[in-house]
């Protein structure tokens, strides 16, 4: 007899304005690019750490010491940051947030970026 268990993982989202506030206040947080280089983008938010979705659980210790972790992907359609956030939450990593706008929204507003 198969066993099925359903559970819900709630995610917290953050806006670009909230990220800018944290940057300006020098808050102890880390930005994580979960998609890295892809065909139409070679940039990441300035100061972000690149940890690809498929590496997030193995590299989770790199996020220790920060009060908050903000994950982002390419844009609101890209599931990478949301999936990475769920993985980290299942591992009981605290204060995980997702920036849905991603690098596309960040660059559209001409905010600071750097090449991967």
ABEGO torsion letter per residue (X at the ends): XBBBBBBBBBBBBBBAAAAAAAAAAGBBBBBBBAAEBBAABABBBBGBBBBBAAAAAAAAAAABGBABBBBBBABAABAAAAAAAAAAAAAGBBGBBBBAAEAAAAAAAGBBBBBX
